[in-house]
Structure formats: structure tokens, C-alpha cells
């Protein structure tokens, strides 16, 4: 029996099992088995020719990466052309786009890479329609734009979310606050700082038994579920922000458009009628939470032409991330920084590497003073190179007479 058949068998058993107090431990163990099988399914095949095949991965460029994902013929290629000006083939038939087509959005002095991916279908997590390659590119994105057809049923969103969830992508969620560490000896130490309503020690032990882990430290800092605990144990989950873009709203009535606009993390647009594309760029900028930092030289005015763009997903938004992005070796020479902007309590404020920056701050870096001599003691030496002890001195050869 293959992995896909085992997954279908476990899903069928979970569907027919009633959910109550008596079966919750059995369901938790089935979920752990399902997570293990799905992880094995995503691993590359072993043997000759395992690495064959063309991928969709392209080199990262700019200050952020956004991926367009959705069913075929929902307007992804047209949206890429409207936002970036990149020519992506669009037609009335499905699967027009067969590879990854990159483009660049220039917005608020930042460069955002936009990827047009081929349309995926139901069952993409098992490899249908080259779904694995498409989903692999989604894992490298900072933000997902799930393009949906406003005239189609709402179940399309649930299908796409289910396909992404099955390969370890969690949309609009934060990592669970659970501490988990394997040990060599000592048994299982379980503790929780908050009351748990969805988990208990018996459930944890059943999940650990499925993973064949007998020694570990576990600490729950929030009221998590068994799915969250399994995600922490797997350790390969990717938590990505997602914006649901409903295209073709020009074919809907005003009541439907208003209902779509009120949904969380959703925005209605129309690529053919050029409606609300500016609003889409604003929502995209807000969800990516990019921070623009302007530099200033000593005795000069700030440079407002090319900012240094930071984000929490790419190293953080503190002074250390800012210095490292300018040059990696500059952190060793860093002494302090002067900051003007909303993050400063007064102008200028002298800060260190841990200071958090906000959008449109101005930063001036001050490096450590270097000694002018090679020995680090100035241009004129004040000490001799002779050893401190007489016994360590090298004796001179006797003079020839």
C-alpha cells in the first residue's frame, strides 16, 4: 500500500469516527499518523533520477516576495500585467501559464517581487497538475495573494486552503507558543502555564507514542490544540500571511461586492475594468509591514532617494538588521547610531543594535575609532618589542674577534 492510499484510509477512518470524549485520543493519534505520512509524501523520491524535472523557483529579488495562487483562469496573469507591466500570456482557456513568471512592483520606494504561478487543482498536494512545484514556491513567499473568481462558489477558497494546509502552510496564523525539546534520558516532562481545554497529558503521551519519542521537555504557554502540538513536533511548518483577492467583481451586484469587502483579509477587484487596484496595493503594503529606513552621512542631509527596506520576516526591523543589510562586516565596527523619527524619544537619539525602527526613520551610523598604528598603540610606539622578562630574551651571538 502506497503513501497516498494510507492517507486516504486514515482520512476515511477519521471521517466515520464520532467526535466525543471517548474518541478524542484516538483521533489525536490518527492526526499524528496523517501528519507523518504527509511529511513523507513531500520528501523527494530516492533512487536514480530523483532530482529530475523542471522547478518553478526563481531567484529572490527586491525587498519582498509575493506569490499569486489560485485556480486556472481566475485572472492571475492579467493581475501581474496590470501591477508590474510584465507581459504574461492571458487567454480564455485554462492552464495558459505553464511556468513561473516574475515581475516587480515599484511602490513607496520599495521593490516587491510578484510571481505568477500556474493554476493548481484539487489534489495538488499529491502532485496533480505539478502542484508540488507550485506549492514549493509558495513556501518561499512573504505574502500569498489567493486570487478567486467572485462569480464562482465560495468552496474554491476552502479547497485551496485545504491543499496548502496539507503540505504544512498555515495561512494568517502565528506559530503556537509551545516549547518542545527532545532529550536522551529522563522521560517526558509535561507542564503548562495556562489552563488547557483542548489538550491534556494523556493526549500528549499518545502523540509522542506515535512519533516514538520517550524523552522530551514540553511546555504549553497557550491553550493550543492537538494540531498545533503536531505542527511544533514536525518543525517544518510555514506560517504565511494571505490576502484573498476576489477578481471579476464587475460581474457581481453591489450587495455581493459589499459582502466580499467585509470579509476578513479580503478585497474585491476587477482587472478587466481596472477597479480597486490601488486599494490592493495599499492592502498588500500594510500586510507585508515593510519598514523604510533612510540613511544620513555625518554633516550631510538624509538620502531620501533609495531607502533600506526591512521586514520582520527578513531578519527583523532593529538597528542590527539595518547595519547587516548595508554590509555584513559593519556590525563589528559599529559603535552607536543616531535616529530621527517616530521610534526616537528625542531628536537625535543615541541607540544600540537592539533598537526597534519604524517606517521612514533616518539613521546615522557611527563606527568605532581605529588606531592609526599597526600595533594598535598609535603612530608612535611608546613601548619596546623586547620581552618583559630577562629570561625570555634571546641571547646575542658572541662577536668575532
VEXDREN-2710 file (C-alpha; in Angstrom, 1 decimal):
% VEXDREN-2710
k/r/px/py/pz
1/UNK/0.0/0.0/0.0
2/UNK/1.4/3.4/-1.0
3/UNK/1.5/6.6/1.0
4/UNK/-1.5/8.1/-0.8
5/UNK/-3.6/5.1/-0.1
6/UNK/-2.6/5.1/3.5
7/UNK/-3.6/8.8/3.7
8/UNK/-7.0/8.2/2.2
9/UNK/-7.5/5.3/4.6
10/UNK/-6.8/7.4/7.6
11/UNK/-8.9/10.3/6.3
12/UNK/-11.8/7.8/5.8
13/UNK/-11.4/6.5/9.3
14/UNK/-11.4/10.0/10.8
15/UNK/-14.5/10.9/8.8
16/UNK/-16.5/8.0/10.1
17/UNK/-15.3/8.3/13.7
18/UNK/-17.7/10.2/16.0
19/UNK/-16.1/13.1/17.9
20/UNK/-16.7/12.8/21.7
21/UNK/-14.7/12.4/24.9
22/UNK/-14.2/8.7/24.3
23/UNK/-12.7/9.0/20.8
24/UNK/-10.6/12.3/21.1
25/UNK/-7.4/10.4/22.0
26/UNK/-7.9/8.0/19.1
27/UNK/-8.5/11.0/16.7
28/UNK/-5.4/12.7/18.0
29/UNK/-3.3/9.6/17.3
30/UNK/-4.8/9.4/13.8
31/UNK/-3.9/13.1/13.2
32/UNK/-0.3/12.3/14.2
33/UNK/-0.1/9.4/11.7
34/UNK/-1.6/11.6/9.0
35/UNK/1.0/14.4/9.6
36/UNK/3.8/11.8/9.4
37/UNK/2.6/10.4/6.1
38/UNK/2.1/13.8/4.6
39/UNK/5.6/14.8/5.5
40/UNK/6.9/11.6/3.9
41/UNK/4.9/12.4/0.8
42/UNK/6.6/15.8/0.4
43/UNK/10.1/14.3/0.6
44/UNK/11.9/13.8/-2.8
45/UNK/11.9/10.3/-4.1
46/UNK/15.0/8.3/-3.6
47/UNK/16.9/6.5/-6.3
48/UNK/18.1/7.2/-9.8
49/UNK/16.5/10.2/-11.5
50/UNK/15.0/11.5/-8.2
51/UNK/16.1/15.1/-8.9
52/UNK/14.8/15.2/-12.5
53/UNK/12.2/17.6/-13.5
54/UNK/11.9/21.4/-14.0
55/UNK/11.1/23.5/-11.0
56/UNK/9.5/26.9/-10.8
57/UNK/11.9/28.5/-8.4
58/UNK/13.4/31.9/-9.4
59/UNK/16.0/34.0/-7.7
60/UNK/14.8/36.3/-5.0
61/UNK/14.8/39.9/-5.9
62/UNK/13.8/43.1/-4.2
63/UNK/12.6/43.8/-0.7
64/UNK/9.8/41.2/-0.5
65/UNK/8.2/38.3/-2.5
66/UNK/4.5/37.9/-3.2
67/UNK/3.1/34.8/-4.9
68/UNK/-0.2/34.6/-6.9
69/UNK/-2.0/31.3/-6.3
70/UNK/-5.4/30.2/-7.4
71/UNK/-7.4/28.0/-9.8
72/UNK/-6.9/28.3/-13.6
73/UNK/-8.5/31.2/-15.4
74/UNK/-9.2/33.5/-12.4
75/UNK/-7.1/36.4/-13.7
76/UNK/-3.6/35.9/-12.2
77/UNK/-1.7/36.7/-15.4
78/UNK/-3.8/39.7/-16.0
79/UNK/-3.2/41.0/-12.5
80/UNK/0.5/40.5/-12.9
81/UNK/0.5/42.5/-16.1
82/UNK/-1.6/45.3/-14.5
83/UNK/0.6/45.7/-11.4
84/UNK/4.1/45.2/-12.8
85/UNK/3.8/45.8/-16.6
86/UNK/5.4/42.3/-17.2
87/UNK/3.8/40.7/-20.3
88/UNK/2.2/37.4/-19.1
89/UNK/0.2/35.5/-21.6
90/UNK/-3.6/35.5/-20.8
91/UNK/-6.2/33.6/-22.7
92/UNK/-9.8/32.4/-22.3
93/UNK/-8.7/28.7/-21.8
94/UNK/-7.3/27.1/-18.7
95/UNK/-3.6/26.5/-17.9
96/UNK/-2.4/29.3/-20.1
97/UNK/0.6/29.9/-17.7
98/UNK/2.8/26.8/-17.5
99/UNK/5.8/28.1/-15.6
100/UNK/6.6/30.8/-13.0
101/UNK/6.7/34.3/-14.4
102/UNK/8.3/37.0/-12.2
103/UNK/7.6/40.7/-12.1
104/UNK/8.5/43.7/-9.9
105/UNK/6.1/46.1/-8.2
106/UNK/7.6/49.6/-7.6
107/UNK/5.6/51.0/-4.7
108/UNK/6.6/53.5/-1.9
109/UNK/10.3/53.4/-3.0
110/UNK/10.3/49.6/-2.5
111/UNK/10.8/46.8/-4.9
112/UNK/8.4/43.9/-4.4
113/UNK/8.8/40.7/-6.5
114/UNK/5.5/39.3/-7.8
115/UNK/5.3/35.7/-9.0
116/UNK/2.6/34.4/-11.4
117/UNK/2.3/30.7/-10.7
118/UNK/0.4/28.1/-12.8
119/UNK/-3.1/27.4/-11.7
120/UNK/-3.5/24.5/-9.2
121/UNK/-6.3/22.0/-9.0
122/UNK/-7.8/19.8/-6.3
123/UNK/-5.3/17.2/-5.3
124/UNK/-2.2/19.4/-5.9
125/UNK/-0.7/18.3/-2.6
126/UNK/-0.4/14.8/-4.0
127/UNK/1.3/16.1/-7.2
128/UNK/-1.6/16.6/-9.6
129/UNK/-1.0/19.3/-12.2
130/UNK/2.6/19.9/-10.9
131/UNK/1.0/21.1/-7.7
132/UNK/4.1/20.3/-5.6
133/UNK/6.3/22.6/-7.6
134/UNK/3.8/25.4/-7.3
135/UNK/3.3/24.9/-3.5
136/UNK/7.1/24.8/-3.0
137/UNK/7.4/28.3/-4.4
138/UNK/4.6/29.4/-2.1
139/UNK/6.6/28.4/0.9
140/UNK/9.4/30.9/-0.1
141/UNK/7.0/33.8/-0.4
142/UNK/6.5/36.5/2.2
143/UNK/2.8/37.0/1.3
144/UNK/0.3/35.0/-0.7
145/UNK/-2.3/36.6/-2.9
146/UNK/-5.1/33.9/-3.3
147/UNK/-6.9/35.0/-6.5
148/UNK/-10.5/33.9/-6.5
149/UNK/-13.3/34.3/-9.0
150/UNK/-16.1/36.3/-7.4
151/UNK/-18.7/34.6/-9.7
152/UNK/-17.7/31.1/-8.6
153/UNK/-18.7/29.2/-5.4
154/UNK/-17.0/30.1/-2.1
155/UNK/-15.9/26.5/-1.8
156/UNK/-12.9/27.3/-4.0
157/UNK/-11.3/29.2/-1.1
158/UNK/-11.8/26.2/1.2
159/UNK/-10.3/23.8/-1.4
160/UNK/-7.1/25.9/-1.8
161/UNK/-6.7/26.4/1.9
162/UNK/-7.0/22.7/2.5
163/UNK/-4.4/21.9/-0.2
164/UNK/-2.0/24.4/1.4
165/UNK/-2.7/23.1/4.9
166/UNK/-1.9/19.5/3.9
167/UNK/1.6/20.5/2.9
168/UNK/2.4/22.5/6.0
169/UNK/1.5/26.0/5.0
170/UNK/-0.6/27.9/7.7
171/UNK/-2.4/30.9/6.4
172/UNK/-2.9/34.1/8.6
173/UNK/-1.8/32.2/11.8
174/UNK/1.1/32.7/14.2
175/UNK/3.3/29.8/15.4
176/UNK/1.9/28.2/18.6
177/UNK/3.6/29.2/21.8
178/UNK/4.7/25.6/22.7
179/UNK/8.2/24.6/23.9
180/UNK/9.3/21.2/22.8
181/UNK/12.8/19.7/23.0
182/UNK/13.9/16.1/22.7
183/UNK/16.1/14.6/25.4
184/UNK/18.3/11.5/25.6
185/UNK/17.2/10.4/29.0
186/UNK/14.9/11.5/31.8
187/UNK/11.4/10.6/30.4
188/UNK/8.7/13.1/29.4
189/UNK/8.3/16.3/31.4
190/UNK/5.0/18.0/30.7
191/UNK/3.9/21.3/32.1
192/UNK/1.5/24.2/31.1
193/UNK/1.4/27.8/32.3
194/UNK/-2.3/28.3/31.3
195/UNK/-5.4/26.1/31.7
196/UNK/-5.7/23.6/28.8
197/UNK/-9.2/23.0/27.4
198/UNK/-8.2/21.1/24.2
199/UNK/-5.2/19.0/25.4
200/UNK/-4.1/17.1/28.4
201/UNK/-1.1/15.0/29.4
202/UNK/-2.7/11.7/28.2
203/UNK/-3.2/13.2/24.7
204/UNK/0.4/14.4/24.6
205/UNK/1.6/10.9/25.5
206/UNK/-0.4/9.3/22.8
207/UNK/1.0/11.7/20.2
208/UNK/4.6/11.1/21.5
209/UNK/4.0/7.4/21.3
210/UNK/3.1/7.7/17.6
211/UNK/6.4/9.5/17.0
212/UNK/8.3/7.0/19.1
213/UNK/9.6/9.8/21.4
214/UNK/10.1/8.7/25.1
215/UNK/12.2/11.6/26.5
216/UNK/11.3/15.2/26.0
217/UNK/10.5/18.5/27.7
218/UNK/7.1/20.0/26.8
219/UNK/5.7/23.4/28.0
220/UNK/2.4/24.9/26.8
221/UNK/2.3/28.6/27.1
222/UNK/-1.1/28.9/25.4
223/UNK/-4.4/26.9/25.1
224/UNK/-3.3/25.0/22.0
225/UNK/-4.9/22.1/20.1
226/UNK/-3.5/18.7/19.2
227/UNK/-3.0/20.1/15.6
228/UNK/-0.8/22.9/17.0
229/UNK/1.2/20.4/19.0
230/UNK/1.8/18.2/16.0
231/UNK/2.9/21.2/14.0
232/UNK/5.5/22.0/16.6
233/UNK/6.8/18.4/16.6
234/UNK/7.1/18.3/12.9
235/UNK/9.0/21.5/12.8
236/UNK/8.6/22.1/9.1
237/UNK/5.5/24.3/9.1
238/UNK/5.5/27.7/7.3
239/UNK/3.3/30.5/8.6
240/UNK/2.5/33.0/5.8
241/UNK/0.1/35.9/5.6
242/UNK/-2.6/35.6/2.9
243/UNK/-4.8/38.2/1.2
244/UNK/-7.9/36.8/-0.6
245/UNK/-8.3/38.8/-3.9
246/UNK/-11.7/38.4/-5.5
247/UNK/-11.5/39.2/-9.2
248/UNK/-14.2/39.9/-11.7
249/UNK/-16.4/41.8/-9.3
250/UNK/-17.7/43.9/-12.2
251/UNK/-19.9/40.9/-13.0
252/UNK/-21.5/40.9/-9.5
253/UNK/-24.2/43.1/-7.9
254/UNK/-23.4/45.7/-5.3
255/UNK/-24.7/43.6/-2.4
256/UNK/-22.3/40.8/-3.3
257/UNK/-19.3/43.2/-3.6
258/UNK/-20.2/44.8/-0.2
259/UNK/-20.4/41.3/1.4
260/UNK/-16.9/40.3/-0.1
261/UNK/-15.3/43.6/1.1
262/UNK/-16.5/42.9/4.7
263/UNK/-14.8/39.5/4.9
264/UNK/-11.5/39.4/6.8
265/UNK/-8.3/39.6/4.8
266/UNK/-10.4/40.0/1.6
267/UNK/-10.5/42.7/-1.1
268/UNK/-12.7/42.9/-4.3
269/UNK/-11.0/44.0/-7.6
270/UNK/-11.6/43.8/-11.3
271/UNK/-8.6/43.5/-13.6
272/UNK/-10.6/44.0/-16.8
273/UNK/-12.3/47.1/-15.6
274/UNK/-9.3/48.3/-13.6
275/UNK/-11.2/48.6/-10.4
276/UNK/-9.6/48.9/-6.9
277/UNK/-6.1/48.0/-8.0
278/UNK/-4.7/51.0/-5.9
279/UNK/-6.6/49.6/-2.9
280/UNK/-5.0/46.2/-3.5
281/UNK/-1.5/47.8/-3.4
282/UNK/-2.3/49.6/-0.2
283/UNK/-3.6/46.3/1.5
284/UNK/-0.5/44.5/0.2
285/UNK/1.8/47.1/1.7
286/UNK/0.0/47.0/5.0
287/UNK/0.1/43.2/5.3
288/UNK/3.8/43.0/4.4
289/UNK/4.6/45.6/7.0
290/UNK/7.7/46.8/5.2
291/UNK/9.8/49.5/7.0
292/UNK/11.7/52.1/5.0
293/UNK/14.9/53.4/6.7
294/UNK/16.8/56.4/5.2
295/UNK/20.5/56.9/5.7
296/UNK/22.4/60.0/6.7
297/UNK/26.1/60.8/6.5
298/UNK/27.9/62.9/9.0
299/UNK/27.4/66.6/8.3
300/UNK/25.1/65.9/5.3
301/UNK/21.4/65.8/4.6
302/UNK/19.4/62.5/4.6
303/UNK/19.3/60.5/1.4
304/UNK/15.6/60.1/0.6
305/UNK/16.1/58.5/-2.8
306/UNK/16.9/54.9/-2.0
307/UNK/15.8/53.6/1.4
308/UNK/16.9/50.5/3.1
309/UNK/13.8/48.3/3.4
310/UNK/13.4/46.0/6.4
311/UNK/10.7/43.5/7.5
312/UNK/10.1/41.1/10.4
313/UNK/10.2/38.1/8.1
314/UNK/13.6/39.0/6.7
315/UNK/15.9/39.5/9.7
316/UNK/13.9/41.9/11.8
317/UNK/13.5/45.7/12.0
318/UNK/16.1/46.7/14.5
319/UNK/19.4/48.5/14.1
320/UNK/21.4/45.3/13.8
321/UNK/19.3/44.1/10.8
322/UNK/19.7/47.6/9.3
323/UNK/23.5/47.6/9.7
324/UNK/23.8/44.0/8.4
325/UNK/21.9/44.8/5.3
326/UNK/24.3/47.7/4.5
327/UNK/27.3/45.4/4.9
328/UNK/27.8/42.2/6.9
329/UNK/31.2/43.3/8.4
330/UNK/29.8/46.7/9.6
331/UNK/28.4/45.1/12.8
332/UNK/31.9/44.5/14.1
333/UNK/32.8/48.1/13.6
334/UNK/29.5/49.5/14.9
335/UNK/29.7/51.9/17.9
336/UNK/26.3/53.5/18.1
337/UNK/23.6/55.1/15.9
338/UNK/21.7/58.3/15.8
339/UNK/18.0/58.0/15.0
340/UNK/15.5/60.6/13.9
341/UNK/11.8/59.6/13.5
342/UNK/8.9/58.1/15.3
343/UNK/10.9/55.4/17.1
344/UNK/13.1/58.1/18.8
345/UNK/12.1/59.7/22.1
346/UNK/14.1/62.8/21.1
347/UNK/16.0/64.0/18.1
348/UNK/18.5/62.6/17.6
349/UNK/18.5/59.6/20.0
350/UNK/21.7/57.6/20.5
351/UNK/20.8/53.9/20.3
352/UNK/22.4/50.5/20.1
353/UNK/21.8/47.4/18.0
354/UNK/18.6/46.3/19.7
355/UNK/16.7/49.5/19.0
356/UNK/13.4/48.8/17.0
357/UNK/12.9/51.1/14.0
358/UNK/9.7/52.4/12.4
359/UNK/8.8/53.4/8.9
360/UNK/10.6/56.4/7.4
361/UNK/13.2/56.7/10.2
362/UNK/16.5/58.4/9.5
363/UNK/19.6/56.6/10.8
364/UNK/23.2/57.8/11.0
365/UNK/25.8/55.1/11.9
366/UNK/28.9/55.9/13.9
367/UNK/31.8/53.4/13.7
368/UNK/34.4/52.7/16.3
369/UNK/37.6/54.7/16.1
370/UNK/40.5/52.8/14.6
371/UNK/44.1/53.1/15.9
372/UNK/46.5/54.6/13.4
373/UNK/49.3/52.2/14.1
374/UNK/49.7/48.6/13.2
375/UNK/50.3/47.6/16.8
376/UNK/47.1/49.4/18.0
377/UNK/49.0/51.9/20.1
378/UNK/49.1/55.0/17.8
379/UNK/51.5/56.2/15.1
380/UNK/54.5/56.5/17.6
381/UNK/55.3/53.4/19.7
382/UNK/55.6/54.0/23.4
383/UNK/56.8/50.5/24.3
384/UNK/59.6/48.3/23.0
385/UNK/59.2/44.9/21.4
386/UNK/61.6/43.3/23.9
387/UNK/60.2/40.6/26.2
388/UNK/59.1/41.6/29.7
389/UNK/61.3/39.0/31.5
390/UNK/65.1/38.9/31.1
391/UNK/65.0/35.1/30.9
392/UNK/62.8/35.3/27.7
393/UNK/65.3/37.4/25.9
394/UNK/67.2/35.9/23.1
395/UNK/71.0/35.9/23.7
396/UNK/73.1/37.5/21.0
397/UNK/75.8/35.6/19.3
398/UNK/79.3/36.5/20.5
399/UNK/81.3/38.9/18.4
400/UNK/84.0/37.6/16.2
401/UNK/87.5/38.9/17.1
END
